[in-house]
Amino acid sequence: MAVRRVRATFSKAAPSGVGASVYNYPYEQAYQTSMKAFETKINEVMKVLSFDLRRALTKYIGDELIHLGYEILQDAVLHCPYKTGKLRSSGEVNLIYGSSRGGGVAIQAVLAEADSSGDFMVEKVAEGRATDSKALSIEIQFDRTGEDEEGRSLDIALWAHEQLLPYWGPTGMKAKVKGKYFARQPGTGPKYLQNAYNKQVGTVDRRIREGINRGLRFIAGRNKYLMEVGEI
Amino acid sequence: MATLLYDVARYFTTLNATNPIRTNFGAAFTFGTNVFVGVVPATPTNCVTILPYGGRPPDTRTKKAQYPSLQIRVRMSSYQKGYKVTQAIINSMHLNDKVCASIRGIAYAIQSQPVFLEYDEEEQPIFLANMDFNLIQYTVS
């Protein structure tokens, strides 16, 4: 019986020379096959996990941010000067996705009642985009314009926010500085939005941490479930 | 707060002649003449008023830092002059640790450019510059 001599190598490098082949020990071959399968599986799992993790973190952090916005707006409305109530009812909270390179409003919320009863009318403009986004921010704003006594356009929301001097006349509704833009009822006044924000500024870190924790808990619970049903 | 208010007023009155705030304003600053604290008198037209408002809460952990805010209100005879003076105030005071002479602290402008408030009864434009302060080892008095 002729014995054919072959060149065996255990190197991963390509064999050189005519008739050269690669032979591996059976256990190594099996090991490599199983490792490759395991690696592929791990990569798939990691891909799913990182995708889910990012989405979960963004969702829960966004959730915390918009609730922070609700609380600031509710507080701001209580201290917002009013006469007709149009300035108060113009307050809104926007959850913004994306950065300066592109983005938009994901969720928009306005107070259902101008007196800050606590109910919000929420419109989910593009909630899905927010969960896919890498950057989130909130915007809390009042938007009310009108005219001054000369008929010029006046940003009433800004004016009421920045006018530190008293404009409540001694006889009541008569403005002391100029015009009758607002009555300054007890408890209302300038910097109504900035003061409301300043009250909450110390809680921002805690809220974001809470959002991260909720996202991680969600992922941990979900993957436990997936493992139990054999999806992973 | 009085100390901070008067420190800022002193900052204006001690500006040298080449400072952009003073050159754009067109005159030297004198306390009680064209620099005021808390009140806006009917005259003169061109004047600067310093008004305090809340600011962020004091540091609750070390209790050694406070973050008061001030509004600097500029009234000038023309819109262009008012804008220039207020912009010069923002540029000069932002990140300036010499604004408060008797306190360790630094000033931050909240807005990058002046906020136009309104024309008053005499048609004089009013501009605002809002400033935040980080004051260290200081209790507002």
Contacts between the chains, C-beta under 8 A, distances in Angstrom:
chain1	res1	chain2	res2	distance
A	148	B	118	6.5
A	148	B	119	7.3
A	150	B	119	7.4
A	152	B	119	7.4
A	154	B	118	6.7
A	158	B	115	7.0
A	158	B	117	7.9
A	159	B	117	6.5
A	159	B	118	6.3
A	162	B	71	7.3
A	162	B	115	5.9
A	162	B	117	5.8
A	162	B	128	5.6
A	162	B	130	7.7
A	163	B	117	6.7
A	163	B	118	8.0
A	164	B	51	4.7
A	164	B	53	6.0
A	164	B	71	5.6
A	164	B	73	7.7
A	165	B	40	6.4
A	165	B	51	7.4
A	177	B	120	7.5
A	178	B	118	6.7
A	178	B	120	6.2
A	178	B	121	6.0
A	190	B	53	7.1
A	191	B	53	5.5
A	191	B	54	6.6
A	194	B	54	7.9
A	195	B	54	5.7
A	198	B	54	6.7
A	198	B	55	7.0
A	198	B	56	5.0
A	198	B	57	6.7
A	199	B	57	7.6
A	201	B	56	6.0
A	201	B	57	7.7
A	202	B	57	6.5
A	202	B	60	7.3
